[in-house]
């Protein structure tokens, strides 16, 4: 879409920049989690990617995007988004101590 704008709108097409929307990013994040749960039976059921875990993880992703949007720290945001599903499934090894009490206390289990 952005390429189409750049090529068809000659007067200001080159000055257009793409801005990612948090709603779109969270929607894609949730869709991928649901696809994981659907495609891999090992991720389903108790202790896996249930609807509740997907809802909590999605909410955590929205909070992470909001938190990192002002700091403009994409690397930290990426780490937090990757740690989200593991966090809700009980693995706190890659959690940040800023938002995970298990990581802050040092009682992390794999």
C-alpha positions as semicolon CSV with decimal commas, in nm:
position;residue;x (nm);y (nm);z (nm)
1;X;0,000;0,000;0,000
2;X;0,276;0,243;0,093
3;X;0,456;0,166;-0,234
4;X;0,136;0,244;-0,427
5;X;0,106;0,580;-0,252
6;X;0,469;0,663;-0,327
7;X;0,432;0,583;-0,697
8;X;0,084;0,719;-0,774
9;X;0,082;1,043;-0,575
10;X;0,364;1,241;-0,734
11;X;0,320;1,571;-0,551
12;X;0,359;1,448;-0,192
13;X;0,391;1,072;-0,224
14;X;0,759;1,067;-0,130
15;X;0,693;1,256;0,193
16;X;0,445;0,999;0,327
17;X;0,572;0,782;0,613
18;X;0,412;0,467;0,747
19;X;0,300;0,473;1,110
20;X;0,214;0,143;1,274
21;X;-0,108;0,133;1,469
22;X;-0,106;-0,038;1,810
23;X;-0,448;-0,190;1,741
24;X;-0,324;-0,350;1,419
25;X;-0,008;-0,480;1,587
26;X;-0,204;-0,635;1,875
27;X;-0,455;-0,787;1,633
28;X;-0,173;-0,954;1,438
29;X;-0,010;-1,069;1,764
30;X;-0,337;-1,227;1,882
31;X;-0,403;-1,387;1,542
32;X;-0,060;-1,551;1,546
33;X;-0,112;-1,685;1,898
34;X;-0,448;-1,831;1,792
35;X;-0,286;-1,984;1,483
36;X;-0,017;-2,144;1,701
37;X;-0,285;-2,295;1,924
38;X;-0,478;-2,421;1,623
39;X;-0,185;-2,563;1,425
40;X;0,005;-2,728;1,712
41;X;-0,206;-2,947;1,940
42;X;0,072;-2,949;2,202
43;X;0,002;-2,579;2,265
44;X;-0,369;-2,635;2,332
45;X;-0,557;-2,733;2,644
46;X;-0,468;-2,703;3,009
47;X;-0,129;-2,541;3,059
48;X;-0,123;-2,420;2,699
49;X;-0,257;-2,139;2,486
50;X;-0,616;-2,133;2,608
51;X;-0,850;-1,842;2,535
52;X;-0,775;-1,701;2,879
53;X;-0,399;-1,713;2,825
54;X;-0,435;-1,556;2,479
55;X;-0,652;-1,277;2,624
56;X;-0,402;-1,207;2,904
57;X;-0,107;-1,219;2,667
58;X;-0,281;-0,982;2,426
59;X;-0,353;-0,740;2,709
60;X;0,013;-0,762;2,812
61;X;0,119;-0,689;2,454
62;X;-0,101;-0,379;2,445
63;X;0,052;-0,261;2,775
64;X;0,405;-0,326;2,644
65;X;0,336;-0,126;2,328
66;X;0,194;0,160;2,534
67;X;0,491;0,151;2,774
68;X;0,758;0,146;2,502
69;X;0,587;0,390;2,266
70;X;0,713;0,693;2,454
71;X;1,065;0,555;2,496
72;X;1,096;0,452;2,129
73;X;1,283;0,138;2,238
74;X;1,196;-0,120;1,971
75;X;1,448;-0,380;2,093
76;X;1,303;-0,380;2,444
77;X;0,949;-0,395;2,305
78;X;1,042;-0,696;2,092
79;X;1,189;-0,873;2,397
80;X;0,878;-0,804;2,606
81;X;0,644;-0,925;2,330
82;X;0,840;-1,249;2,293
83;X;0,845;-1,305;2,669
84;X;0,468;-1,253;2,708
85;X;0,340;-1,601;2,615
86;X;0,617;-1,770;2,815
87;X;0,530;-1,551;3,115
88;X;0,164;-1,657;3,116
89;X;0,263;-2,021;3,072
90;X;0,487;-2,006;3,382
91;X;0,834;-1,963;3,230
92;X;0,981;-1,641;3,370
93;X;1,340;-1,677;3,244
94;X;1,307;-1,410;2,976
95;X;1,075;-1,181;3,176
96;X;1,179;-0,829;3,267
97;X;1,191;-0,753;3,640
98;X;1,007;-0,424;3,573
99;X;0,678;-0,603;3,506
100;X;0,722;-0,958;3,639
101;X;0,733;-1,016;4,014
102;X;0,871;-1,369;3,960
103;X;1,169;-1,230;3,767
104;X;1,220;-0,957;4,028
105;X;1,220;-1,205;4,318
106;X;1,465;-1,437;4,145
107;X;1,248;-1,749;4,188
108;X;1,231;-1,826;3,818
109;X;1,146;-2,178;3,709
110;X;1,166;-2,328;3,365
